């Protein structure tokens, strides 16, 4: 059987309020709203990432750093402090634990962690 080549269509993020979470990521990352209904909101960021904020009944936010989770790494373009301040202005909050000075860990309005960094992925990570 020939192998099928798959592509990531988007990243779904569980939450209690998809509208609030989608507005946060649109403010933080820019982009466009793809759809909005009572169960989910889809958006495409300026960098082309599709994010779906989806309602989960009795949603419980993850606990960072102890819960195994997938998270976004956001490039600042060089101004870490300014990017952190902007993210907080958009509705994020800084996590209590900060394990590395090159990164700032923040939490989105639904409690999901994401990292802001000046470290850019260039295909040579880990070298």
C-alpha positions as semicolon CSV with decimal commas, in nm:
position;residue;x (nm);y (nm);z (nm)
1;X;0,000;0,000;0,000
2;X;0,147;0,340;-0,094
3;X;0,211;0,579;0,190
4;X;-0,016;0,877;0,220
5;X;0,158;1,207;0,287
6;X;-0,023;1,390;0,561
7;X;-0,010;1,757;0,648
8;X;-0,106;1,933;0,967
9;X;-0,437;2,110;0,905
10;X;-0,426;2,307;1,229
11;X;-0,384;2,301;1,602
12;X;-0,691;2,258;1,822
13;X;-0,688;2,409;2,168
14;X;-0,940;2,301;2,432
15;X;-1,102;2,574;2,640
16;X;-1,423;2,689;2,808
17;X;-1,467;3,003;2,594
18;X;-1,351;2,966;2,231
19;X;-1,440;3,323;2,137
20;X;-1,221;3,468;2,411
21;X;-0,929;3,241;2,327
22;X;-0,953;3,309;1,952
23;X;-0,960;3,686;2,012
24;X;-0,650;3,655;2,231
25;X;-0,452;3,470;1,962
26;X;-0,574;3,707;1,689
27;X;-0,456;4,004;1,897
28;X;-0,125;3,837;1,984
29;X;-0,034;3,683;1,647
30;X;-0,249;3,871;1,394
31;X;-0,444;3,696;1,122
32;X;-0,799;3,634;1,020
33;X;-1,110;3,472;1,160
34;X;-1,210;3,165;0,956
35;X;-1,535;3,075;1,135
36;X;-1,712;3,112;1,466
37;X;-1,994;2,905;1,613
38;X;-2,108;2,801;1,961
39;X;-1,862;2,509;1,976
40;X;-1,549;2,640;1,807
41;X;-1,370;2,932;1,647
42;X;-1,115;2,891;1,370
43;X;-0,846;3,140;1,280
44;X;-0,540;3,159;1,058
45;X;-0,243;3,354;1,192
46;X;-0,033;3,586;0,978
47;X;0,233;3,314;0,965
48;X;-0,021;3,066;0,823
49;X;-0,089;2,857;1,136
50;X;-0,451;2,744;1,166
51;X;-0,576;2,744;1,526
52;X;-0,910;2,606;1,639
53;X;-1,029;2,706;1,984
54;X;-1,287;2,444;2,082
55;X;-1,529;2,416;2,372
56;X;-1,473;2,132;2,615
57;X;-1,739;2,075;2,877
58;X;-1,601;2,109;3,232
59;X;-1,269;2,233;3,093
60;X;-0,977;2,219;3,338
61;X;-0,667;2,422;3,243
62;X;-0,335;2,238;3,219
63;X;-0,085;2,270;3,501
64;X;0,253;2,394;3,388
65;X;0,525;2,266;3,419
66;X;0,398;1,932;3,550
67;X;0,144;1,841;3,280
68;X;0,276;1,703;2,950
69;X;0,144;1,942;2,686
70;X;0,209;2,085;2,342
71;X;0,266;2,461;2,338
72;X;0,351;2,743;2,098
73;X;0,696;2,901;2,078
74;X;0,658;3,261;1,963
75;X;0,949;3,454;1,808
76;X;0,984;3,812;1,935
77;X;1,191;3,946;1,650
78;X;1,451;4,049;1,909
79;X;1,263;4,240;2,182
80;X;1,181;3,989;2,455
81;X;1,064;4,240;2,718
82;X;0,849;4,430;2,469
83;X;0,691;4,109;2,338
84;X;0,612;3,991;2,691
85;X;0,453;4,326;2,774
86;X;0,245;4,310;2,455
87;X;0,130;3,954;2,530
88;X;0,022;4,061;2,879
89;X;-0,163;4,357;2,726
90;X;-0,345;4,107;2,499
91;X;-0,458;3,904;2,801
92;X;-0,173;3,665;2,884
93;X;-0,016;3,630;3,226
94;X;0,340;3,531;3,312
95;X;0,390;3,186;3,460
96;X;0,537;3,172;3,809
97;X;0,817;2,936;3,706
98;X;1,064;3,060;3,443
99;X;1,320;2,788;3,365
100;X;1,544;2,969;3,113
101;X;1,646;3,335;3,072
102;X;1,621;3,309;2,690
103;X;1,247;3,228;2,710
104;X;0,950;3,369;2,896
105;X;0,667;3,130;2,972
106;X;0,323;3,289;2,965
107;X;-0,029;3,151;3,001
108;X;-0,312;3,233;2,761
109;X;-0,659;3,324;2,896
110;X;-0,754;2,953;2,912
111;X;-0,436;2,865;3,104
112;X;-0,235;2,709;2,819
113;X;0,137;2,789;2,837
114;X;0,327;2,937;2,546
115;X;0,684;3,061;2,523
116;X;0,814;3,389;2,390
117;X;1,177;3,387;2,280
118;X;1,444;3,559;2,078
119;X;1,573;3,215;1,974
120;X;1,468;3,155;1,612
121;X;1,431;2,806;1,471
122;X;1,656;2,794;1,169
123;X;1,689;2,421;1,104
124;X;2,007;2,393;1,311
125;X;1,843;2,360;1,653
126;X;2,043;2,138;1,885
127;X;2,374;2,192;1,702
